[in-house]
Amino acid sequence: MPVTPHPTRGITNCSRCSAPIRWASGPQPGQRTPINAMPSPAGNLAARTDGNGGLVVRQLDREFPEPEAARLEWKAVAHWSSCTGQQTNPTVSAPRSRPARRRPTVQPPLWGQQPGRSGR
């Protein structure tokens, strides 16, 4: 019997393409991975819910090429590989134009004053 995740719990939208995604822990410790919200038979990740209600993913490999039914896993696809939105990086975008710098103005001396001296 195929395992499917809850249809709406833990789903958010991608900020770039607005597709429904879920955030999962793994495959490396401390790493958060966005996965597509619905299972996919072409997935290369095995996803499951942990005891705290979070989502955990692992890479499917030669040792475990299929999701384990005993662990209630399903196949998932990393959203990075299917995102249709454009990535924008503000540091790489076109440079902003700056207003021209004003040249320092030098006032001519007032009538009756000598240049370089104060009028005292």
N, CA, C and O atoms as a GROMACS GRO file, in nm:
protein
  480
    1MET      N    1   0.084  -0.117   0.000
    1MET     CA    2   0.000   0.000   0.000
    1MET      C    3   0.090   0.124   0.000
    1MET      O    4   0.172   0.138   0.090
    2PRO      N    5   0.076   0.216  -0.100
    2PRO     CA    6   0.160   0.335  -0.104
    2PRO      C    7   0.122   0.432   0.008
    2PRO      O    8   0.006   0.447   0.044
    3VAL      N    9   0.224   0.494   0.060
    3VAL     CA   10   0.205   0.590   0.168
    3VAL      C   11   0.198   0.729   0.107
    3VAL      O   12   0.279   0.763   0.020
    4THR      N   13   0.103   0.810   0.152
    4THR     CA   14   0.093   0.948   0.104
    4THR      C   15   0.093   1.041   0.224
    4THR      O   16   0.040   1.006   0.330
    5PRO      N   17   0.151   1.160   0.209
    5PRO     CA   18   0.153   1.256   0.320
    5PRO      C   19   0.016   1.320   0.338
    5PRO      O   20  -0.072   1.307   0.253
    6HIS      N   21   0.000   1.389   0.448
    6HIS     CA   22  -0.122   1.464   0.472
    6HIS      C   23  -0.139   1.566   0.360
    6HIS      O   24  -0.041   1.631   0.323
    7PRO      N   25  -0.260   1.584   0.305
    7PRO     CA   26  -0.275   1.670   0.188
    7PRO      C   27  -0.249   1.818   0.211
    7PRO      O   28  -0.213   1.889   0.117
    8THR      N   29  -0.265   1.867   0.332
    8THR     CA   30  -0.246   2.011   0.353
    8THR      C   31  -0.151   2.047   0.467
    8THR      O   32  -0.104   2.160   0.470
    9ARG      N   33  -0.121   1.959   0.558
    9ARG     CA   34  -0.039   1.992   0.674
    9ARG      C   35   0.106   2.017   0.633
    9ARG      O   36   0.167   1.937   0.562
   10GLY      N   37   0.160   2.130   0.678
   10GLY     CA   38   0.300   2.162   0.652
   10GLY      C   39   0.329   2.215   0.513
   10GLY      O   40   0.445   2.223   0.474
   11ILE      N   41   0.227   2.252   0.438
   11ILE     CA   42   0.249   2.301   0.302
   11ILE      C   43   0.257   2.454   0.302
   11ILE      O   44   0.173   2.522   0.361
   12THR      N   45   0.359   2.505   0.235
   12THR     CA   46   0.372   2.649   0.212
   12THR      C   47   0.392   2.668   0.062
   12THR      O   48   0.398   2.570  -0.012
   13ASN      N   49   0.402   2.791   0.018
   13ASN     CA   50   0.423   2.820  -0.123
   13ASN      C   51   0.565   2.870  -0.146
   13ASN      O   52   0.620   2.942  -0.063
   14CYS      N   53   0.623   2.830  -0.258
   14CYS     CA   54   0.756   2.876  -0.298
   14CYS      C   55   0.749   3.026  -0.324
   14CYS      O   56   0.655   3.074  -0.387
   15SER      N   57   0.847   3.101  -0.275
   15SER     CA   58   0.847   3.246  -0.294
   15SER      C   59   0.880   3.286  -0.437
   15SER      O   60   0.855   3.400  -0.476
   16ARG      N   61   0.934   3.196  -0.515
   16ARG     CA   62   0.971   3.230  -0.653
   16ARG      C   63   0.864   3.189  -0.754
   16ARG      O   64   0.833   3.265  -0.846
   17CYS      N   65   0.808   3.067  -0.739
   17CYS     CA   66   0.714   3.018  -0.840
   17CYS      C   67   0.575   2.991  -0.784
   17CYS      O   68   0.485   2.955  -0.860
   18SER      N   69   0.554   3.008  -0.654
   18SER     CA   70   0.426   2.989  -0.586
   18SER      C   71   0.376   2.846  -0.588
   18SER      O   72   0.257   2.823  -0.564
   19ALA      N   73   0.461   2.751  -0.616
   19ALA     CA   74   0.421   2.610  -0.613
   19ALA      C   75   0.413   2.563  -0.468
   19ALA      O   76   0.486   2.614  -0.383
   20PRO      N   77   0.324   2.467  -0.438
   20PRO     CA   78   0.317   2.416  -0.301
   20PRO      C   79   0.439   2.330  -0.268
   20PRO      O   80   0.476   2.240  -0.343
   21ILE      N   81   0.502   2.360  -0.154
   21ILE     CA   82   0.622   2.286  -0.111
   21ILE      C   83   0.609   2.250   0.036
   21ILE      O   84   0.525   2.304   0.108
   22ARG      N   85   0.694   2.158   0.080
   22ARG     CA   86   0.709   2.124   0.220
   22ARG      C   87   0.857   2.138   0.254
   22ARG      O   88   0.943   2.109   0.171
   23TRP      N   89   0.887   2.182   0.376
   23TRP     CA   90   1.025   2.193   0.422
   23TRP      C   91   1.059   2.069   0.502
   23TRP      O   92   0.982   2.027   0.589
   24ALA      N   93   1.173   2.009   0.473
   24ALA     CA   94   1.215   1.886   0.540
   24ALA      C   95   1.358   1.900   0.592
   24ALA      O   96   1.435   1.981   0.541
   25SER      N   97   1.391   1.821   0.692
   25SER     CA   98   1.528   1.815   0.745
   25SER      C   99   1.606   1.711   0.667
   25SER      O  100   1.552   1.606   0.632
   26GLY      N  101   1.731   1.740   0.638
   26GLY     CA  102   1.818   1.642   0.575
   26GLY      C  103   1.842   1.674   0.431
   26GLY      O  104   1.792   1.775   0.382
   27PRO      N  105   1.916   1.594   0.360
   27PRO     CA  106   1.979   1.470   0.398
   27PRO      C  107   2.100   1.487   0.489
   27PRO      O  108   2.135   1.393   0.560
   28GLN      N  109   2.167   1.604   0.491
   28GLN     CA  110   2.276   1.626   0.586
   28GLN      C  111   2.219   1.687   0.714
   28GLN      O  112   2.119   1.759   0.709
   29PRO      N  113   2.280   1.659   0.828
   29PRO     CA  114   2.230   1.716   0.954
   29PRO      C  115   2.234   1.869   0.952
   29PRO      O  116   2.331   1.928   0.906
   30GLY      N  117   2.128   1.930   1.000
   30GLY     CA  118   2.120   2.076   1.006
   30GLY      C  119   2.080   2.141   0.875
   30GLY      O  120   2.074   2.264   0.868
   31GLN      N  121   2.052   2.064   0.774
   31GLN     CA  122   2.016   2.118   0.643
   31GLN      C  123   1.865   2.111   0.625
   31GLN      O  124   1.803   2.010   0.658
   32ARG      N  125   1.806   2.219   0.572
   32ARG     CA  126   1.663   2.220   0.541
   32ARG      C  127   1.648   2.214   0.390
   32ARG      O  128   1.713   2.289   0.317
   33THR      N  129   1.560   2.125   0.342
   33THR     CA  130   1.543   2.102   0.200
   33THR      C  131   1.397   2.124   0.162
   33THR      O  132   1.309   2.066   0.225
   34PRO      N  133   1.369   2.208   0.061
   34PRO     CA  134   1.231   2.218   0.014
   34PRO      C  135   1.201   2.102  -0.080
   34PRO      O  136   1.279   2.073  -0.171
   35ILE      N  137   1.089   2.037  -0.059
   35ILE     CA  138   1.047   1.929  -0.150
   35ILE      C  139   0.909   1.962  -0.202
   35ILE      O  140   0.834   2.036  -0.138
   36ASN      N  141   0.876   1.908  -0.319
   36ASN     CA  142   0.743   1.929  -0.373
   36ASN      C  143   0.641   1.868  -0.278
   36ASN      O  144   0.668   1.766  -0.215
   37ALA      N  145   0.525   1.930  -0.268
   37ALA     CA  146   0.427   1.889  -0.167
   37ALA      C  147   0.369   1.751  -0.194
   37ALA      O  148   0.338   1.678  -0.099
   38MET      N  149   0.355   1.713  -0.318
   38MET     CA  150   0.294   1.584  -0.350
   38MET      C  151   0.402   1.481  -0.384
   38MET      O  152   0.505   1.517  -0.441
   39PRO      N  153   0.379   1.354  -0.350
   39PRO     CA  154   0.476   1.249  -0.385
   39PRO      C  155   0.489   1.235  -0.536
   39PRO      O  156   0.398   1.268  -0.611
   40SER      N  157   0.605   1.186  -0.578
   40SER     CA  158   0.630   1.165  -0.720
   40SER      C  159   0.698   1.031  -0.741
   40SER      O  160   0.794   0.999  -0.671
   41PRO      N  161   0.649   0.949  -0.837
   41PRO     CA  162   0.715   0.821  -0.861
   41PRO      C  163   0.857   0.837  -0.916
   41PRO      O  164   0.937   0.743  -0.908
   42ALA      N  165   0.890   0.954  -0.969
   42ALA     CA  166   1.024   0.979  -1.023
   42ALA      C  167   1.116   1.040  -0.918
   42ALA      O  168   1.226   1.083  -0.952
   43GLY      N  169   1.074   1.044  -0.793
   43GLY     CA  170   1.152   1.109  -0.689
   43GLY      C  171   1.281   1.037  -0.657
   43GLY      O  172   1.289   0.915  -0.670
   44ASN      N  173   1.381   1.112  -0.616
   44ASN     CA  174   1.510   1.054  -0.576
   44ASN      C  175   1.535   1.069  -0.427
   44ASN      O  176   1.645   1.042  -0.379
   45LEU      N  177   1.432   1.113  -0.352
   45LEU     CA  178   1.439   1.126  -0.208
   45LEU      C  179   1.329   1.042  -0.144
   45LEU      O  180   1.222   1.024  -0.203
   46ALA      N  181   1.355   0.992  -0.025
   46ALA     CA  182   1.253   0.923   0.053
   46ALA      C  183   1.217   1.013   0.169
   46ALA      O  184   1.304   1.050   0.248
   47ALA      N  185   1.089   1.049   0.181
   47ALA     CA  186   1.044   1.140   0.285
   47ALA      C  187   0.954   1.066   0.384
   47ALA      O  188   0.882   0.974   0.347
   48ARG      N  189   0.961   1.108   0.509
   48ARG     CA  190   0.875   1.051   0.613
   48ARG      C  191   0.856   1.154   0.722
   48ARG      O  192   0.936   1.248   0.734
   49THR      N  193   0.751   1.138   0.802
   49THR     CA  194   0.731   1.226   0.916
   49THR      C  195   0.800   1.164   1.036
   49THR      O  196   0.797   1.043   1.055
   50ASP      N  197   0.861   1.249   1.118
   50ASP     CA  198   0.927   1.197   1.238
   50ASP      C  199   0.828   1.200   1.354
   50ASP      O  200   0.712   1.238   1.336
   51GLY      N  201   0.871   1.162   1.470
   51GLY     CA  202   0.784   1.155   1.586
   51GLY      C  203   0.730   1.289   1.632
   51GLY      O  204   0.628   1.293   1.701
   52ASN      N  205   0.796   1.399   1.597
   52ASN     CA  206   0.754   1.532   1.640
   52ASN      C  207   0.665   1.602   1.537
   52ASN      O  208   0.628   1.718   1.558
   53GLY      N  209   0.632   1.535   1.429
   53GLY     CA  210   0.548   1.595   1.325
   53GLY      C  211   0.627   1.665   1.216
   53GLY      O  212   0.568   1.721   1.124
   54GLY      N  213   0.759   1.664   1.224
   54GLY     CA  214   0.842   1.724   1.121
   54GLY      C  215   0.862   1.628   1.005
   54GLY      O  216   0.825   1.511   1.014
   55LEU      N  217   0.921   1.676   0.900
   55LEU     CA  218   0.945   1.596   0.781
   55LEU      C  219   1.094   1.572   0.768
   55LEU      O  220   1.174   1.664   0.783
   56VAL      N  221   1.133   1.448   0.739
   56VAL     CA  222   1.274   1.409   0.725
   56VAL      C  223   1.290   1.343   0.589
   56VAL      O  224   1.208   1.260   0.549
   57VAL      N  225   1.396   1.380   0.517
   57VAL     CA  226   1.424   1.317   0.387
   57VAL      C  227   1.560   1.252   0.389
   57VAL      O  228   1.648   1.291   0.466
   58ARG      N  229   1.575   1.152   0.304
   58ARG     CA  230   1.705   1.088   0.284
   58ARG      C  231   1.718   1.060   0.135
   58ARG      O  232   1.619   1.046   0.063
   59GLN      N  233   1.842   1.051   0.091
   59GLN     CA  234   1.871   1.023  -0.049
   59GLN      C  235   1.850   0.874  -0.076
   59GLN      O  236   1.894   0.790   0.002
   60LEU      N  237   1.782   0.840  -0.185
   60LEU     CA  238   1.771   0.700  -0.224
   60LEU      C  239   1.902   0.659  -0.290
   60LEU      O  240   1.952   0.730  -0.377
   61ASP      N  241   1.958   0.545  -0.250
   61ASP     CA  242   2.087   0.501  -0.303
   61ASP      C  243   2.081   0.352  -0.335
   61ASP      O  244   1.974   0.291  -0.330
   62ARG      N  245   2.196   0.295  -0.368
   62ARG     CA  246   2.199   0.153  -0.406
   62ARG      C  247   2.160   0.062  -0.290
   62ARG      O  248   2.095  -0.041  -0.311
   63GLU      N  249   2.199   0.099  -0.169
   63GLU     CA  250   2.166   0.015  -0.054
   63GLU      C  251   2.016   0.014  -0.025
   63GLU      O  252   1.958  -0.090   0.005
   64PHE      N  253   1.953   0.131  -0.036
   64PHE     CA  254   1.809   0.143  -0.016
   64PHE      C  255   1.750   0.220  -0.135
   64PHE      O  256   1.729   0.340  -0.124
   65PRO      N  257   1.723   0.152  -0.248
   65PRO     CA  258   1.678   0.222  -0.369
   65PRO      C  259   1.530   0.260  -0.367
   65PRO      O  260   1.486   0.341  -0.448
   66GLU      N  261   1.453   0.204  -0.275
   66GLU     CA  262   1.310   0.232  -0.268
   66GLU      C  263   1.273   0.278  -0.128
   66GLU      O  264   1.342   0.244  -0.032
   67PRO      N  265   1.166   0.356  -0.114
   67PRO     CA  266   1.121   0.394   0.020
   67PRO      C  267   1.078   0.271   0.100
   67PRO      O  268   1.026   0.175   0.044
   68GLU      N  269   1.101   0.275   0.227
   68GLU     CA  270   1.068   0.162   0.313
   68GLU      C  271   0.926   0.178   0.364
   68GLU      O  272   0.892   0.278   0.426
   69ALA      N  273   0.841   0.077   0.338
   69ALA     CA  274   0.703   0.080   0.382
   69ALA      C  275   0.694   0.072   0.535
   69ALA      O  276   0.602   0.128   0.594
   70ALA      N  277   0.788   0.003   0.598
   70ALA     CA  278   0.786  -0.010   0.744
   70ALA      C  279   0.809   0.126   0.811
   70ALA      O  280   0.760   0.149   0.922
   71ARG      N  281   0.883   0.215   0.745
   71ARG     CA  282   0.911   0.349   0.800
   71ARG      C  283   0.811   0.452   0.750
   71ARG      O  284   0.824   0.571   0.780
   72LEU      N  285   0.712   0.409   0.672
   72LEU     CA  286   0.609   0.497   0.615
   72LEU      C  287   0.670   0.609   0.532
   72LEU      O  288   0.637   0.726   0.550
   73GLU      N  289   0.761   0.572   0.440
   73GLU     CA  290   0.827   0.670   0.354
   73GLU      C  291   0.756   0.677   0.219
   73GLU      O  292   0.689   0.582   0.178
   74TRP      N  293   0.771   0.788   0.152
   74TRP     CA  294   0.722   0.804   0.016
   74TRP      C  295   0.828   0.876  -0.066
   74TRP      O  296   0.916   0.941  -0.011
   75LYS      N  297   0.818   0.862  -0.200
   75LYS     CA  298   0.915   0.925  -0.289
   75LYS      C  299   0.883   1.073  -0.305
   75LYS      O  300   0.768   1.112  -0.323
   76ALA      N  301   0.987   1.154  -0.297
   76ALA     CA  302   0.971   1.298  -0.310
   76ALA      C  303   1.078   1.354  -0.402
   76ALA      O  304   1.183   1.293  -0.423
   77VAL      N  305   1.049   1.472  -0.457
   77VAL     CA  306   1.143   1.542  -0.546
   77VAL      C  307   1.184   1.671  -0.479
   77VAL      O  308   1.099   1.744  -0.427
   78ALA      N  309   1.314   1.701  -0.479
   78ALA     CA  310   1.362   1.829  -0.427
   78ALA      C  311   1.307   1.941  -0.514
   78ALA      O  312   1.314   1.933  -0.637
   79HIS      N  313   1.253   2.044  -0.452
   79HIS     CA  314   1.189   2.151  -0.530
   79HIS      C  315   1.289   2.230  -0.613
   79HIS      O  316   1.251   2.291  -0.713
   80TRP      N  317   1.416   2.230  -0.574
   80TRP     CA  318   1.517   2.302  -0.652
   80TRP      C  319   1.522   2.253  -0.796
   80TRP      O  320   1.546   2.332  -0.888
   81SER      N  321   1.498   2.124  -0.817
   81SER     CA  322   1.508   2.070  -0.952
   81SER      C  323   1.385   2.098  -1.037
   81SER      O  324   1.390   2.082  -1.158
   82SER      N  325   1.275   2.141  -0.976
   82SER     CA  326   1.154   2.164  -1.054
   82SER      C  327   1.101   2.307  -1.044
   82SER      O  328   0.995   2.336  -1.099
   83CYS      N  329   1.170   2.395  -0.975
   83CYS     CA  330   1.123   2.533  -0.958
   83CYS      C  331   1.132   2.607  -1.092
   83CYS      O  332   1.235   2.602  -1.160
   84THR      N  333   1.024   2.674  -1.128
   84THR     CA  334   1.021   2.748  -1.255
   84THR      C  335   1.047   2.897  -1.236
   84THR      O  336   1.054   2.971  -1.333
   85GLY      N  337   1.060   2.942  -1.111
   85GLY     CA  338   1.084   3.083  -1.083
   85GLY      C  339   1.226   3.123  -1.115
   85GLY      O  340   1.316   3.039  -1.121
   86GLN      N  341   1.246   3.251  -1.134
   86GLN     CA  342   1.379   3.303  -1.163
   86GLN      C  343   1.447   3.340  -1.033
   86GLN      O  344   1.387   3.405  -0.947
   87GLN      N  345   1.571   3.300  -1.019
   87GLN     CA  346   1.647   3.337  -0.900
   87GLN      C  347   1.706   3.474  -0.922
   87GLN      O  348   1.772   3.500  -1.023
   88THR      N  349   1.682   3.561  -0.827
   88THR     CA  350   1.740   3.695  -0.836
   88THR      C  351   1.836   3.713  -0.719
   88THR      O  352   1.803   3.683  -0.604
   89ASN      N  353   1.952   3.762  -0.750
   89ASN     CA  354   2.053   3.788  -0.649
   89ASN      C  355   2.082   3.938  -0.651
   89ASN      O  356   2.139   3.987  -0.748
   90PRO      N  357   2.043   4.012  -0.548
   90PRO     CA  358   2.059   4.157  -0.554
   90PRO      C  359   2.204   4.203  -0.566
   90PRO      O  360   2.228   4.314  -0.613
   91THR      N  361   2.300   4.121  -0.526
   91THR     CA  362   2.440   4.165  -0.537
   91THR      C  363   2.492   4.151  -0.678
   91THR      O  364   2.592   4.213  -0.713
   92VAL      N  365   2.427   4.070  -0.760
   92VAL     CA  366   2.474   4.048  -0.896
   92VAL      C  367   2.392   4.130  -0.995
   92VAL      O  368   2.431   4.141  -1.111
   93SER      N  369   2.282   4.188  -0.953
   93SER     CA  370   2.195   4.262  -1.044
   93SER      C  371   2.268   4.386  -1.096
   93SER      O  372   2.380   4.416  -1.055
   94ALA      N  373   2.203   4.456  -1.186
   94ALA     CA  374   2.263   4.574  -1.248
   94ALA      C  375   2.299   4.677  -1.142
   94ALA      O  376   2.225   4.697  -1.045
   95PRO      N  377   2.412   4.743  -1.160
   95PRO     CA  378   2.452   4.842  -1.060
   95PRO      C  379   2.356   4.961  -1.058
   95PRO      O  380   2.308   5.006  -1.162
   96ARG      N  381   2.332   5.011  -0.939
   96ARG     CA  382   2.246   5.129  -0.928
   96ARG      C  383   2.325   5.252  -0.963
   96ARG      O  384   2.444   5.262  -0.934
   97SER      N  385   2.257   5.347  -1.028
   97SER     CA  386   2.327   5.470  -1.064
   97SER      C  387   2.331   5.563  -0.942
   97SER      O  388   2.235   5.572  -0.866
   98ARG      N  389   2.442   5.629  -0.928
   98ARG     CA  390   2.458   5.724  -0.819
   98ARG      C  391   2.447   5.864  -0.876
   98ARG      O  392   2.485   5.888  -0.990
   99PRO      N  393   2.398   5.956  -0.798
   99PRO     CA  394   2.398   6.094  -0.846
   99PRO      C  395   2.542   6.144  -0.856
   99PRO      O  396   2.631   6.102  -0.781
  100ALA      N  397   2.563   6.233  -0.949
  100ALA     CA  398   2.697   6.286  -0.970
  100ALA      C  399   2.743   6.361  -0.846
  100ALA      O  400   2.664   6.428  -0.780
  101ARG      N  401   2.872   6.350  -0.815
  101ARG     CA  402   2.927   6.422  -0.700
  101ARG      C  403   2.947   6.568  -0.738
  101ARG      O  404   2.992   6.601  -0.848
  102ARG      N  405   2.912   6.652  -0.646
  102ARG     CA  406   2.929   6.795  -0.671
  102ARG      C  407   3.074   6.833  -0.644
  102ARG      O  408   3.136   6.786  -0.548
  103ARG      N  409   3.125   6.916  -0.730
  103ARG     CA  410   3.260   6.965  -0.710
  103ARG      C  411   3.260   7.066  -0.598
  103ARG      O  412   3.167   7.146  -0.586
  104PRO      N  413   3.363   7.064  -0.516
  104PRO     CA  414   3.367   7.165  -0.410
  104PRO      C  415   3.380   7.304  -0.472
  104PRO      O  416   3.458   7.327  -0.564
  105THR      N  417   3.302   7.391  -0.420
  105THR     CA  418   3.305   7.527  -0.476
  105THR      C  419   3.402   7.612  -0.398
  105THR      O  420   3.413   7.603  -0.276
  106VAL      N  421   3.472   7.692  -0.469
  106VAL     CA  422   3.564   7.787  -0.408
  106VAL      C  423   3.509   7.926  -0.436
  106VAL      O  424   3.495   7.966  -0.552
  107GLN      N  425   3.479   7.996  -0.331
  107GLN     CA  426   3.425   8.129  -0.349
  107GLN      C  427   3.538   8.229  -0.367
  107GLN      O  428   3.638   8.227  -0.295
  108PRO      N  429   3.521   8.313  -0.462
  108PRO     CA  430   3.623   8.417  -0.475
  108PRO      C  431   3.618   8.509  -0.352
  108PRO      O  432   3.513   8.523  -0.290
  109PRO      N  433   3.728   8.570  -0.319
  109PRO     CA  434   3.728   8.658  -0.202
  109PRO      C  435   3.634   8.777  -0.223
  109PRO      O  436   3.612   8.824  -0.335
  110LEU      N  437   3.581   8.823  -0.113
  110LEU     CA  438   3.494   8.940  -0.121
  110LEU      C  439   3.577   9.062  -0.160
  110LEU      O  440   3.699   9.063  -0.147
  111TRP      N  441   3.508   9.165  -0.206
  111TRP     CA  442   3.577   9.284  -0.252
  111TRP      C  443   3.655   9.348  -0.138
  111TRP      O  444   3.598   9.375  -0.032
  112GLY      N  445   3.777   9.371  -0.157
  112GLY     CA  446   3.861   9.435  -0.057
  112GLY      C  447   3.939   9.336   0.028
  112GLY      O  448   4.022   9.378   0.108
  113GLN      N  449   3.915   9.204   0.015
  113GLN     CA  450   3.988   9.104   0.093
  113GLN      C  451   4.095   9.041   0.007
  113GLN      O  452   4.082   9.033  -0.116
  114GLN      N  453   4.200   8.996   0.071
  114GLN     CA  454   4.305   8.929  -0.002
  114GLN      C  455   4.280   8.778   0.002
  114GLN      O  456   4.230   8.726   0.102
  115PRO      N  457   4.312   8.708  -0.104
  115PRO     CA  458   4.291   8.562  -0.105
  115PRO      C  459   4.378   8.494  -0.001
  115PRO      O  460   4.495   8.531   0.016
  116GLY      N  461   4.321   8.392   0.071
  116GLY     CA  462   4.397   8.314   0.166
  116GLY      C  463   4.400   8.374   0.305
  116GLY      O  464   4.448   8.309   0.397
  117ARG      N  465   4.350   8.494   0.325
  117ARG     CA  466   4.348   8.555   0.458
  117ARG      C  467   4.205   8.575   0.501
  117ARG      O  468   4.115   8.594   0.419
  118SER      N  469   4.187   8.570   0.629
  118SER     CA  470   4.054   8.601   0.678
  118SER      C  471   4.039   8.751   0.685
  118SER      O  472   4.137   8.825   0.692
  119GLY      N  473   3.917   8.795   0.683
  119GLY     CA  474   3.891   8.938   0.679
  119GLY      C  475   3.898   9.006   0.815
  119GLY      O  476   3.836   9.111   0.831
  120ARG      N  477   3.966   8.955   0.909
  120ARG     CA  478   3.972   9.018   1.041
  120ARG      C  479   4.084   9.110   1.055
  120ARG      O  480   4.102   9.170   1.161
   0.00000   0.00000   0.00000
